[in-house]
Amino acid sequence: MSLSLSLRRLLAEQFTPDALRQIAACMDDERPRIAARRRLSEASVEELAEMICAGRTATIGWWKRNAA
């Protein structure tokens, strides 16, 4: 569903900035990729960066091993 910018602003004005941040945090917590990224060690982040720079994609197995 796509809302116009004016309608989104009107809806956003109904909340305090703190409430909007809490809502955004709840939405982020529901996204598995974001939750997994928060659990990566520094070494895993480096390995992922090297993989991405080399044009490779992390597999499901890689995520299971590294985002535990």
MODELLER restraints for C-alpha pairs under 7 A, 6 or more apart:
rsr = mdl.restraints
at = mdl.atoms
rsr.add(forms.Gaussian(group=physical.xy_distance, feature=features.Distance(at['CA:28:A'], at['CA:34:A']), mean=6.46, stdev=0.5))
rsr.add(forms.Gaussian(group=physical.xy_distance, feature=features.Distance(at['CA:29:A'], at['CA:35:A']), mean=6.00, stdev=0.5))
rsr.add(forms.Gaussian(group=physical.xy_distance, feature=features.Distance(at['CA:36:A'], at['CA:67:A']), mean=5.35, stdev=0.5))
rsr.add(forms.Gaussian(group=physical.xy_distance, feature=features.Distance(at['CA:37:A'], at['CA:67:A']), mean=6.98, stdev=0.5))
rsr.add(forms.Gaussian(group=physical.xy_distance, feature=features.Distance(at['CA:39:A'], at['CA:67:A']), mean=5.24, stdev=0.5))
rsr.add(forms.Gaussian(group=physical.xy_distance, feature=features.Distance(at['CA:39:A'], at['CA:68:A']), mean=6.69, stdev=0.5))
rsr.add(forms.Gaussian(group=physical.xy_distance, feature=features.Distance(at['CA:40:A'], at['CA:66:A']), mean=6.23, stdev=0.5))
rsr.add(forms.Gaussian(group=physical.xy_distance, feature=features.Distance(at['CA:40:A'], at['CA:67:A']), mean=5.19, stdev=0.5))
rsr.add(forms.Gaussian(group=physical.xy_distance, feature=features.Distance(at['CA:44:A'], at['CA:66:A']), mean=6.26, stdev=0.5))
rsr.add(forms.Gaussian(group=physical.xy_distance, feature=features.Distance(at['CA:51:A'], at['CA:57:A']), mean=6.56, stdev=0.5))
